[in-house]
Amino acid sequence: MKGHKKYSTCSFEDLLQDDFFIESIKRPTRTSNAFWMEFLEIYPEQSNTYHAARLFLEDVIRPQRISGMWDNIQMKIEEAIIYKHKQEKFERSLTFLIKQKYNEERLINLKNRNNFPQFYTV
């Protein structure tokens, strides 16, 4: 991999201002992980600087991730509540329709069976 030399004299502050470094910590990939492992093999004297910047950045990112996770959990709970409310409303509507249909069929059956005494018929 190329580009290691660029970081050979980087300071803690330089790393924290470098887009590739920040992205490598925030959203690591196989390529970025391999790059930094190789970098540390080539420039072991930069190990303390790299790890300090990495730990600092992870401490900054962690609360954001946790906050994002809680936001996601809260959104999922709200979606579940809305879904449950819609499901309950649907079940009530379905129950009402079934009862209505049952009562209509019962009334039709009563009329068809001529269960009424003769003197009630017109």
N, CA, C and O atoms as CSV, one atom per row, in Angstrom:
chain,resi,resn,atom,element,x,y,z
A,1,MET,N,N,0.834,-1.191,0.000
A,1,MET,CA,C,0.000,0.000,0.000
A,1,MET,C,C,0.869,1.241,0.000
A,1,MET,O,O,1.971,1.267,0.546
A,2,LYS,N,N,0.342,2.241,-0.618
A,2,LYS,CA,C,1.071,3.501,-0.703
A,2,LYS,C,C,0.474,4.504,0.268
A,2,LYS,O,O,-0.639,4.328,0.765
A,3,GLY,N,N,1.229,5.551,0.526
A,3,GLY,CA,C,0.716,6.637,1.347
A,3,GLY,C,C,1.159,6.612,2.786
A,3,GLY,O,O,0.811,7.507,3.557
A,4,HIS,N,N,1.931,5.591,3.170
A,4,HIS,CA,C,2.366,5.509,4.560
A,4,HIS,C,C,3.280,6.670,4.952
A,4,HIS,O,O,3.208,7.189,6.066
A,5,LYS,N,N,4.135,7.063,4.016
A,5,LYS,CA,C,5.129,8.095,4.307
A,5,LYS,C,C,4.468,9.397,4.752
A,5,LYS,O,O,5.005,10.124,5.587
A,6,LYS,N,N,3.295,9.680,4.183
A,6,LYS,CA,C,2.558,10.898,4.553
A,6,LYS,C,C,2.331,10.972,6.058
A,6,LYS,O,O,2.326,12.062,6.630
A,7,TYR,N,N,2.145,9.826,6.703
A,7,TYR,CA,C,1.828,9.776,8.126
A,7,TYR,C,C,3.060,9.551,9.009
A,7,TYR,O,O,2.946,9.506,10.234
A,8,SER,N,N,4.225,9.411,8.392
A,8,SER,CA,C,5.426,9.053,9.159
A,8,SER,C,C,5.832,10.102,10.183
A,8,SER,O,O,6.475,9.775,11.180
A,9,THR,N,N,5.470,11.346,9.952
A,9,THR,CA,C,5.834,12.422,10.891
A,9,THR,C,C,4.600,13.117,11.462
A,9,THR,O,O,4.703,14.205,12.027
A,10,CYS,N,N,3.450,12.497,11.315
A,10,CYS,CA,C,2.201,13.105,11.804
A,10,CYS,C,C,2.208,13.215,13.321
A,10,CYS,O,O,2.692,12.337,14.034
A,11,SER,N,N,1.661,14.308,13.778
A,11,SER,CA,C,1.450,14.481,15.220
A,11,SER,C,C,0.047,13.989,15.582
A,11,SER,O,O,-0.758,13.659,14.712
A,12,PHE,N,N,-0.216,13.951,16.864
A,12,PHE,CA,C,-1.537,13.614,17.395
A,12,PHE,C,C,-2.599,14.500,16.749
A,12,PHE,O,O,-3.629,14.010,16.286
A,13,GLU,N,N,-2.345,15.796,16.723
A,13,GLU,CA,C,-3.292,16.761,16.158
A,13,GLU,C,C,-3.472,16.555,14.652
A,13,GLU,O,O,-4.577,16.676,14.123
A,14,ASP,N,N,-2.360,16.240,13.973
A,14,ASP,CA,C,-2.440,16.009,12.523
A,14,ASP,C,C,-3.373,14.836,12.217
A,14,ASP,O,O,-4.204,14.910,11.312
A,15,LEU,N,N,-3.225,13.766,12.977
A,15,LEU,CA,C,-4.083,12.595,12.746
A,15,LEU,C,C,-5.544,12.925,12.986
A,15,LEU,O,O,-6.423,12.483,12.245
A,16,LEU,N,N,-5.795,13.700,14.022
A,16,LEU,CA,C,-7.187,14.043,14.343
A,16,LEU,C,C,-7.815,14.986,13.317
A,16,LEU,O,O,-9.030,15.181,13.321
A,17,GLN,N,N,-7.014,15.562,12.457
A,17,GLN,CA,C,-7.533,16.433,11.405
A,17,GLN,C,C,-7.506,15.759,10.037
A,17,GLN,O,O,-7.891,16.364,9.036
A,18,ASP,N,N,-7.058,14.524,9.992
A,18,ASP,CA,C,-6.932,13.808,8.721
A,18,ASP,C,C,-8.209,13.028,8.414
A,18,ASP,O,O,-8.637,12.189,9.207
A,19,ASP,N,N,-8.806,13.307,7.269
A,19,ASP,CA,C,-10.069,12.670,6.892
A,19,ASP,C,C,-9.958,11.144,6.800
A,19,ASP,O,O,-10.849,10.430,7.260
A,20,PHE,N,N,-8.869,10.644,6.209
A,20,PHE,CA,C,-8.713,9.196,6.074
A,20,PHE,C,C,-8.583,8.525,7.440
A,20,PHE,O,O,-9.174,7.472,7.679
A,21,PHE,N,N,-7.819,9.130,8.322
A,21,PHE,CA,C,-7.668,8.568,9.670
A,21,PHE,C,C,-9.016,8.543,10.383
A,21,PHE,O,O,-9.403,7.525,10.958
A,22,ILE,N,N,-9.721,9.658,10.344
A,22,ILE,CA,C,-11.024,9.750,11.024
A,22,ILE,C,C,-11.991,8.708,10.468
A,22,ILE,O,O,-12.659,8.006,11.226
A,23,GLU,N,N,-12.061,8.612,9.151
A,23,GLU,CA,C,-12.970,7.638,8.520
A,23,GLU,C,C,-12.549,6.208,8.865
A,23,GLU,O,O,-13.399,5.335,9.042
A,24,SER,N,N,-11.252,5.971,8.958
A,24,SER,CA,C,-10.738,4.639,9.303
A,24,SER,C,C,-11.161,4.215,10.704
A,24,SER,O,O,-11.362,3.029,10.968
A,25,ILE,N,N,-11.294,5.174,11.588
A,25,ILE,CA,C,-11.706,4.880,12.966
A,25,ILE,C,C,-13.230,4.801,13.062
A,25,ILE,O,O,-13.775,3.916,13.723
A,26,LYS,N,N,-13.906,5.731,12.401
A,26,LYS,CA,C,-15.374,5.758,12.466
A,26,LYS,C,C,-16.008,4.568,11.750
A,26,LYS,O,O,-16.927,3.937,12.272
A,27,ARG,N,N,-15.511,4.267,10.556
A,27,ARG,CA,C,-16.061,3.177,9.751
A,27,ARG,C,C,-14.908,2.371,9.147
A,27,ARG,O,O,-14.605,2.489,7.959
A,28,PRO,N,N,-14.281,1.560,9.977
A,28,PRO,CA,C,-13.116,0.811,9.480
A,28,PRO,C,C,-13.502,-0.215,8.401
A,28,PRO,O,O,-14.586,-0.799,8.424
A,29,THR,N,N,-12.580,-0.404,7.470
A,29,THR,CA,C,-12.742,-1.422,6.430
A,29,THR,C,C,-11.522,-2.331,6.483
A,29,THR,O,O,-10.551,-2.046,7.185
A,30,ARG,N,N,-11.583,-3.415,5.742
A,30,ARG,CA,C,-10.408,-4.291,5.673
A,30,ARG,C,C,-9.204,-3.531,5.135
A,30,ARG,O,O,-8.082,-3.688,5.617
A,31,THR,N,N,-9.461,-2.705,4.127
A,31,THR,CA,C,-8.382,-1.940,3.504
A,31,THR,C,C,-7.771,-0.949,4.487
A,31,THR,O,O,-6.549,-0.856,4.608
A,32,SER,N,N,-8.631,-0.209,5.189
A,32,SER,CA,C,-8.087,0.782,6.128
A,32,SER,C,C,-7.382,0.095,7.303
A,32,SER,O,O,-6.338,0.564,7.756
A,33,ASN,N,N,-7.937,-0.996,7.790
A,33,ASN,CA,C,-7.272,-1.739,8.872
A,33,ASN,C,C,-5.906,-2.249,8.421
A,33,ASN,O,O,-4.922,-2.144,9.153
A,34,ALA,N,N,-5.853,-2.798,7.219
A,34,ALA,CA,C,-4.584,-3.295,6.679
A,34,ALA,C,C,-3.588,-2.150,6.520
A,34,ALA,O,O,-2.405,-2.303,6.824
A,35,PHE,N,N,-4.068,-1.007,6.045
A,35,PHE,CA,C,-3.197,0.165,5.870
A,35,PHE,C,C,-2.533,0.545,7.180
A,35,PHE,O,O,-1.316,0.721,7.236
A,36,TRP,N,N,-3.348,0.675,8.258
A,36,TRP,CA,C,-2.798,1.126,9.530
A,36,TRP,C,C,-1.920,0.063,10.181
A,36,TRP,O,O,-0.939,0.404,10.841
A,37,MET,N,N,-2.245,-1.206,10.012
A,37,MET,CA,C,-1.379,-2.270,10.544
A,37,MET,C,C,-0.016,-2.229,9.850
A,37,MET,O,O,1.029,-2.336,10.492
A,38,GLU,N,N,-0.052,-2.074,8.544
A,38,GLU,CA,C,1.183,-1.981,7.777
A,38,GLU,C,C,1.958,-0.713,8.140
A,38,GLU,O,O,3.183,-0.738,8.260
A,39,PHE,N,N,1.248,0.373,8.310
A,39,PHE,CA,C,1.876,1.629,8.721
A,39,PHE,C,C,2.630,1.455,10.036
A,39,PHE,O,O,3.768,1.906,10.170
A,40,LEU,N,N,1.995,0.799,11.005
A,40,LEU,CA,C,2.625,0.613,12.311
A,40,LEU,C,C,3.819,-0.338,12.242
A,40,LEU,O,O,4.750,-0.220,13.039
A,41,GLU,N,N,3.800,-1.270,11.303
A,41,GLU,CA,C,4.966,-2.141,11.109
A,41,GLU,C,C,6.137,-1.353,10.514
A,41,GLU,O,O,7.291,-1.553,10.893
A,42,ILE,N,N,5.823,-0.467,9.588
A,42,ILE,CA,C,6.867,0.319,8.923
A,42,ILE,C,C,7.382,1.437,9.838
A,42,ILE,O,O,8.579,1.726,9.859
A,43,TYR,N,N,6.480,2.057,10.587
A,43,TYR,CA,C,6.829,3.190,11.453
A,43,TYR,C,C,6.424,2.906,12.906
A,43,TYR,O,O,5.502,3.540,13.419
A,44,PRO,N,N,7.093,1.971,13.568
A,44,PRO,CA,C,6.715,1.632,14.948
A,44,PRO,C,C,6.867,2.816,15.911
A,44,PRO,O,O,6.222,2.851,16.959
A,45,GLU,N,N,7.705,3.769,15.561
A,45,GLU,CA,C,7.885,4.950,16.423
A,45,GLU,C,C,6.624,5.813,16.456
A,45,GLU,O,O,6.487,6.662,17.336
A,46,GLN,N,N,5.697,5.611,15.510
A,46,GLN,CA,C,4.440,6.358,15.465
A,46,GLN,C,C,3.314,5.641,16.228
A,46,GLN,O,O,2.183,6.125,16.273
A,47,SER,N,N,3.627,4.509,16.812
A,47,SER,CA,C,2.614,3.698,17.492
A,47,SER,C,C,1.897,4.470,18.599
A,47,SER,O,O,0.668,4.452,18.671
A,48,ASN,N,N,2.660,5.150,19.466
A,48,ASN,CA,C,2.028,5.899,20.564
A,48,ASN,C,C,1.128,7.010,20.049
A,48,ASN,O,O,0.025,7.210,20.556
A,49,THR,N,N,1.599,7.728,19.044
A,49,THR,CA,C,0.797,8.814,18.455
A,49,THR,C,C,-0.478,8.256,17.847
A,49,THR,O,O,-1.569,8.775,18.082
A,50,TYR,N,N,-0.333,7.191,17.061
A,50,TYR,CA,C,-1.489,6.568,16.403
A,50,TYR,C,C,-2.513,6.104,17.439
A,50,TYR,O,O,-3.696,6.426,17.334
A,51,HIS,N,N,-2.054,5.345,18.441
A,51,HIS,CA,C,-2.982,4.778,19.435
A,51,HIS,C,C,-3.625,5.869,20.292
A,51,HIS,O,O,-4.800,5.767,20.644
A,52,ALA,N,N,-2.869,6.900,20.627
A,52,ALA,CA,C,-3.444,8.003,21.407
A,52,ALA,C,C,-4.539,8.709,20.611
A,52,ALA,O,O,-5.612,9.002,21.138
A,53,ALA,N,N,-4.256,8.980,19.337
A,53,ALA,CA,C,-5.261,9.648,18.491
A,53,ALA,C,C,-6.469,8.746,18.286
A,53,ALA,O,O,-7.609,9.209,18.305
A,54,ARG,N,N,-6.217,7.474,18.093
A,54,ARG,CA,C,-7.308,6.512,17.910
A,54,ARG,C,C,-8.203,6.455,19.150
A,54,ARG,O,O,-9.426,6.536,19.036
A,55,LEU,N,N,-7.600,6.316,20.330
A,55,LEU,CA,C,-8.373,6.256,21.577
A,55,LEU,C,C,-9.160,7.547,21.805
A,55,LEU,O,O,-10.321,7.515,22.212
A,56,PHE,N,N,-8.518,8.670,21.538
A,56,PHE,CA,C,-9.202,9.952,21.701
A,56,PHE,C,C,-10.426,10.022,20.789
A,56,PHE,O,O,-11.517,10.390,21.225
A,57,LEU,N,N,-10.234,9.669,19.538
A,57,LEU,CA,C,-11.326,9.723,18.569
A,57,LEU,C,C,-12.437,8.739,18.929
A,57,LEU,O,O,-13.618,9.063,18.797
A,58,GLU,N,N,-12.072,7.554,19.376
A,58,GLU,CA,C,-13.086,6.567,19.791
A,58,GLU,C,C,-13.884,7.074,20.983
A,58,GLU,O,O,-15.089,6.835,21.066
A,59,ASP,N,N,-13.226,7.773,21.907
A,59,ASP,CA,C,-13.948,8.341,23.051
A,59,ASP,C,C,-14.920,9.430,22.618
A,59,ASP,O,O,-15.971,9.610,23.233
A,60,VAL,N,N,-14.572,10.150,21.564
A,60,VAL,CA,C,-15.467,11.181,21.029
A,60,VAL,C,C,-16.640,10.529,20.296
A,60,VAL,O,O,-17.782,10.974,20.418
A,61,ILE,N,N,-16.350,9.481,19.540
A,61,ILE,CA,C,-17.366,8.810,18.722
A,61,ILE,C,C,-18.331,7.999,19.574
A,61,ILE,O,O,-19.528,7.975,19.289
A,62,ARG,N,N,-17.839,7.335,20.611
A,62,ARG,CA,C,-18.657,6.410,21.411
A,62,ARG,C,C,-19.955,7.033,21.908
A,62,ARG,O,O,-21.014,6.437,21.710
A,63,PRO,N,N,-19.928,8.221,22.555
A,63,PRO,CA,C,-21.208,8.808,22.995
A,63,PRO,C,C,-22.168,9.064,21.839
A,63,PRO,O,O,-23.380,8.915,21.994
A,64,GLN,N,N,-21.628,9.451,20.671
A,64,GLN,CA,C,-22.479,9.681,19.503
A,64,GLN,C,C,-23.132,8.373,19.071
A,64,GLN,O,O,-24.314,8.346,18.727
A,65,ARG,N,N,-22.356,7.288,19.089
A,65,ARG,CA,C,-22.911,5.982,18.709
A,65,ARG,C,C,-23.982,5.545,19.697
A,65,ARG,O,O,-25.042,5.056,19.306
A,66,ILE,N,N,-23.691,5.727,20.992
A,66,ILE,CA,C,-24.663,5.332,22.017
A,66,ILE,C,C,-25.929,6.169,21.874
A,66,ILE,O,O,-27.041,5.644,21.934
A,67,SER,N,N,-25.753,7.470,21.684
A,67,SER,CA,C,-26.905,8.347,21.490
A,67,SER,C,C,-27.707,7.906,20.268
A,67,SER,O,O,-28.937,7.859,20.307
A,68,GLY,N,N,-27.000,7.583,19.182
A,68,GLY,CA,C,-27.663,7.097,17.974
A,68,GLY,C,C,-28.395,5.795,18.208
A,68,GLY,O,O,-29.490,5.587,17.686
A,69,MET,N,N,-27.785,4.906,19.005
A,69,MET,CA,C,-28.438,3.629,19.314
A,69,MET,C,C,-29.714,3.861,20.114
A,69,MET,O,O,-30.740,3.236,19.846
A,70,TRP,N,N,-29.651,4.773,21.113
A,70,TRP,CA,C,-30.840,5.053,21.908
A,70,TRP,C,C,-31.929,5.684,21.054
A,70,TRP,O,O,-33.108,5.371,21.218
A,71,ASP,N,N,-31.544,6.565,20.149
A,71,ASP,CA,C,-32.524,7.156,19.236
A,71,ASP,C,C,-33.185,6.070,18.398
A,71,ASP,O,O,-34.398,6.085,18.189
A,72,ASN,N,N,-32.373,5.125,17.919
A,72,ASN,CA,C,-32.888,4.024,17.111
A,72,ASN,C,C,-33.825,3.141,17.935
A,72,ASN,O,O,-34.880,2.732,17.450
A,73,ILE,N,N,-33.443,2.848,19.174
A,73,ILE,CA,C,-34.289,2.028,20.059
A,73,ILE,C,C,-35.608,2.742,20.315
A,73,ILE,O,O,-36.674,2.130,20.240
A,74,GLN,N,N,-35.538,4.035,20.617
A,74,GLN,CA,C,-36.767,4.798,20.870
A,74,GLN,C,C,-37.663,4.808,19.642
A,74,GLN,O,O,-38.880,4.672,19.765
A,75,MET,N,N,-37.078,4.968,18.455
A,75,MET,CA,C,-37.862,4.973,17.221
A,75,MET,C,C,-38.536,3.614,17.020
A,75,MET,O,O,-39.701,3.559,16.628
A,76,LYS,N,N,-37.814,2.511,17.285
A,76,LYS,CA,C,-38.380,1.171,17.129
A,76,LYS,C,C,-39.526,0.946,18.116
A,76,LYS,O,O,-40.535,0.329,17.773
A,77,ILE,N,N,-39.368,1.445,19.331
A,77,ILE,CA,C,-40.442,1.321,20.328
A,77,ILE,C,C,-41.681,2.085,19.857
A,77,ILE,O,O,-42.799,1.577,19.939
A,78,GLU,N,N,-41.475,3.302,19.366
A,78,GLU,CA,C,-42.598,4.103,18.868
A,78,GLU,C,C,-43.276,3.413,17.688
A,78,GLU,O,O,-44.503,3.412,17.590
A,79,GLU,N,N,-42.483,2.826,16.792
A,79,GLU,CA,C,-43.056,2.095,15.657
A,79,GLU,C,C,-43.864,0.902,16.149
A,79,GLU,O,O,-44.935,0.613,15.614
A,80,ALA,N,N,-43.357,0.207,17.165
A,80,ALA,CA,C,-44.068,-0.953,17.697
A,80,ALA,C,C,-45.385,-0.537,18.343
A,80,ALA,O,O,-46.396,-1.224,18.201
A,81,ILE,N,N,-45.371,0.582,19.046
A,81,ILE,CA,C,-46.598,1.078,19.681
A,81,ILE,C,C,-47.621,1.450,18.612
A,81,ILE,O,O,-48.795,1.097,18.722
A,82,ILE,N,N,-47.176,2.158,17.582
A,82,ILE,CA,C,-48.078,2.540,16.484
A,82,ILE,C,C,-48.624,1.290,15.798
A,82,ILE,O,O,-49.817,1.214,15.506
A,83,TYR,N,N,-47.756,0.309,15.538
A,83,TYR,CA,C,-48.192,-0.930,14.893
A,83,TYR,C,C,-49.215,-1.646,15.766
A,83,TYR,O,O,-50.239,-2.115,15.269
A,84,LYS,N,N,-48.939,-1.729,17.073
A,84,LYS,CA,C,-49.865,-2.397,17.982
A,84,LYS,C,C,-51.206,-1.667,17.999
A,84,LYS,O,O,-52.258,-2.306,17.992
A,85,HIS,N,N,-51.176,-0.338,18.021
A,85,HIS,CA,C,-52.411,0.448,18.005
A,85,HIS,C,C,-53.201,0.171,16.721
A,85,HIS,O,O,-54.417,-0.020,16.764
A,86,LYS,N,N,-52.507,0.150,15.584
A,86,LYS,CA,C,-53.183,-0.139,14.314
A,86,LYS,C,C,-53.736,-1.559,14.306
A,86,LYS,O,O,-54.839,-1.806,13.816
A,87,GLN,N,N,-52.959,-2.489,14.852
A,87,GLN,CA,C,-53.412,-3.879,14.894
A,87,GLN,C,C,-54.662,-4.009,15.766
A,87,GLN,O,O,-55.613,-4.696,15.391
A,88,GLU,N,N,-54.661,-3.353,16.924
A,88,GLU,CA,C,-55.828,-3.396,17.812
A,88,GLU,C,C,-57.043,-2.757,17.149
A,88,GLU,O,O,-58.156,-3.270,17.263
A,89,LYS,N,N,-56.836,-1.645,16.460
A,89,LYS,CA,C,-57.931,-0.973,15.757
A,89,LYS,C,C,-58.480,-1.883,14.659
A,89,LYS,O,O,-59.695,-1.982,14.484
A,90,PHE,N,N,-57.594,-2.543,13.924
A,90,PHE,CA,C,-58.015,-3.473,12.883
A,90,PHE,C,C,-58.812,-4.634,13.487
A,90,PHE,O,O,-59.847,-5.032,12.952
A,91,GLU,N,N,-58.319,-5.169,14.602
A,91,GLU,CA,C,-59.027,-6.287,15.251
A,91,GLU,C,C,-60.412,-5.857,15.730
A,91,GLU,O,O,-61.374,-6.613,15.598
A,92,ARG,N,N,-60.520,-4.649,16.285
A,92,ARG,CA,C,-61.842,-4.157,16.720
A,92,ARG,C,C,-62.782,-4.007,15.525
A,92,ARG,O,O,-63.952,-4.382,15.600
A,93,SER,N,N,-62.269,-3.458,14.423
A,93,SER,CA,C,-63.083,-3.296,13.218
A,93,SER,C,C,-63.513,-4.646,12.666
A,93,SER,O,O,-64.664,-4.828,12.268
A,94,LEU,N,N,-62.594,-5.577,12.645
A,94,LEU,CA,C,-62.901,-6.916,12.144
A,94,LEU,C,C,-63.936,-7.603,13.026
A,94,LEU,O,O,-64.863,-8.237,12.523
A,95,THR,N,N,-63.779,-7.478,14.328
A,95,THR,CA,C,-64.756,-8.059,15.261
A,95,THR,C,C,-66.129,-7.443,15.048
A,95,THR,O,O,-67.132,-8.157,15.038
A,96,PHE,N,N,-66.187,-6.125,14.877
A,96,PHE,CA,C,-67.455,-5.450,14.630
A,96,PHE,C,C,-68.104,-5.976,13.350
A,96,PHE,O,O,-69.301,-6.264,13.330
A,97,LEU,N,N,-67.307,-6.100,12.278
A,97,LEU,CA,C,-67.849,-6.575,11.007
A,97,LEU,C,C,-68.335,-8.020,11.104
A,97,LEU,O,O,-69.374,-8.374,10.545
A,98,ILE,N,N,-67.585,-8.839,11.810
A,98,ILE,CA,C,-67.992,-10.247,11.980
A,98,ILE,C,C,-69.307,-10.318,12.751
A,98,ILE,O,O,-70.204,-11.072,12.374
A,99,LYS,N,N,-69.428,-9.543,13.820
A,99,LYS,CA,C,-70.663,-9.530,14.604
A,99,LYS,C,C,-71.829,-9.027,13.766
A,99,LYS,O,O,-72.930,-9.575,13.813
A,100,GLN,N,N,-71.569,-7.979,13.001
A,100,GLN,CA,C,-72.614,-7.422,12.147
A,100,GLN,C,C,-73.063,-8.458,11.120
A,100,GLN,O,O,-74.262,-8.647,10.915
A,101,LYS,N,N,-72.118,-9.124,10.481
A,101,LYS,CA,C,-72.436,-10.148,9.488
A,101,LYS,C,C,-73.192,-11.306,10.141
A,101,LYS,O,O,-74.159,-11.818,9.576
A,102,TYR,N,N,-72.750,-11.715,11.325
A,102,TYR,CA,C,-73.405,-12.805,12.055
A,102,TYR,C,C,-74.853,-12.426,12.363
A,102,TYR,O,O,-75.760,-13.239,12.181
A,103,ASN,N,N,-75.071,-11.192,12.830
A,103,ASN,CA,C,-76.434,-10.759,13.160
A,103,ASN,C,C,-77.316,-10.693,11.918
A,103,ASN,O,O,-78.495,-11.042,11.975
A,104,GLU,N,N,-76.752,-10.248,10.799
A,104,GLU,CA,C,-77.520,-10.214,9.553
A,104,GLU,C,C,-77.917,-11.616,9.123
A,104,GLU,O,O,-79.065,-11.855,8.747
A,105,GLU,N,N,-76.963,-12.545,9.178
A,105,GLU,CA,C,-77.263,-13.929,8.786
A,105,GLU,C,C,-78.291,-14.554,9.717
A,105,GLU,O,O,-79.170,-15.292,9.272
A,106,ARG,N,N,-78.184,-14.264,10.988
A,106,ARG,CA,C,-79.145,-14.794,11.964
A,106,ARG,C,C,-80.548,-14.275,11.673
A,106,ARG,O,O,-81.517,-15.033,11.730
A,107,LEU,N,N,-80.660,-13.001,11.366
A,107,LEU,CA,C,-81.951,-12.395,11.050
A,107,LEU,C,C,-82.527,-13.005,9.772
A,107,LEU,O,O,-83.720,-13.301,9.705
A,108,ILE,N,N,-81.679,-13.192,8.760
A,108,ILE,CA,C,-82.127,-13.809,7.505
A,108,ILE,C,C,-82.597,-15.239,7.769
A,108,ILE,O,O,-83.633,-15.657,7.251
A,109,ASN,N,N,-81.856,-15.975,8.557
A,109,ASN,CA,C,-82.244,-17.361,8.874
A,109,ASN,C,C,-83.576,-17.410,9.608
A,109,ASN,O,O,-84.408,-18.281,9.354
A,110,LEU,N,N,-83.764,-16.474,10.513
A,110,LEU,CA,C,-85.036,-16.446,11.243
A,110,LEU,C,C,-86.201,-16.172,10.292
A,110,LEU,O,O,-87.255,-16.798,10.408
A,111,LYS,N,N,-86.020,-15.244,9.357
A,111,LYS,CA,C,-87.067,-14.924,8.401
A,111,LYS,C,C,-87.319,-16.102,7.476
A,111,LYS,O,O,-88.467,-16.417,7.161
A,112,ASN,N,N,-86.254,-16.749,7.044
A,112,ASN,CA,C,-86.404,-17.870,6.098
A,112,ASN,C,C,-87.044,-19.101,6.741
A,112,ASN,O,O,-87.705,-19.877,6.051
A,113,ARG,N,N,-86.867,-19.285,7.993
A,113,ARG,CA,C,-87.425,-20.466,8.648
A,113,ARG,C,C,-88.897,-20.291,8.985
A,113,ARG,O,O,-89.554,-21.234,9.426
A,114,ASN,N,N,-89.396,-19.131,8.787
A,114,ASN,CA,C,-90.788,-18.861,9.129
A,114,ASN,C,C,-91.081,-19.257,10.561
A,114,ASN,O,O,-92.075,-19.926,10.843
A,115,ASN,N,N,-90.230,-18.849,11.438
A,115,ASN,CA,C,-90.412,-19.175,12.846
A,115,ASN,C,C,-91.464,-18.296,13.511
A,115,ASN,O,O,-91.791,-18.469,14.685
A,116,PHE,N,N,-91.978,-17.366,12.746
A,116,PHE,CA,C,-92.993,-16.505,13.329
A,116,PHE,C,C,-94.344,-17.212,13.251
A,116,PHE,O,O,-94.633,-17.882,12.259
A,117,PRO,N,N,-95.164,-17.071,14.276
A,117,PRO,CA,C,-96.511,-17.662,14.212
A,117,PRO,C,C,-97.305,-17.051,13.067
A,117,PRO,O,O,-97.033,-15.924,12.652
A,118,GLN,N,N,-98.284,-17.788,12.557
A,118,GLN,CA,C,-99.075,-17.394,11.406
A,118,GLN,C,C,-99.751,-16.022,11.586
A,118,GLN,O,O,-99.806,-15.243,10.635
A,119,PHE,N,N,-100.240,-15.731,12.731
A,119,PHE,CA,C,-100.977,-14.495,12.895
A,119,PHE,C,C,-100.076,-13.259,12.832
A,119,PHE,O,O,-100.575,-12.135,12.769
A,120,TYR,N,N,-98.721,-13.460,12.850
A,120,TYR,CA,C,-97.812,-12.330,12.692
A,120,TYR,C,C,-97.463,-12.042,11.229
A,120,TYR,O,O,-96.941,-10.972,10.918
A,121,THR,N,N,-97.742,-12.968,10.350
A,121,THR,CA,C,-97.374,-12.785,8.944
A,121,THR,C,C,-98.412,-11.914,8.261
A,121,THR,O,O,-99.585,-11.910,8.634
A,122,VAL,N,N,-97.981,-11.205,7.294
A,122,VAL,CA,C,-98.869,-10.303,6.581
A,122,VAL,C,C,-99.274,-10.902,5.263
A,122,VAL,O,O,-100.029,-10.286,4.510
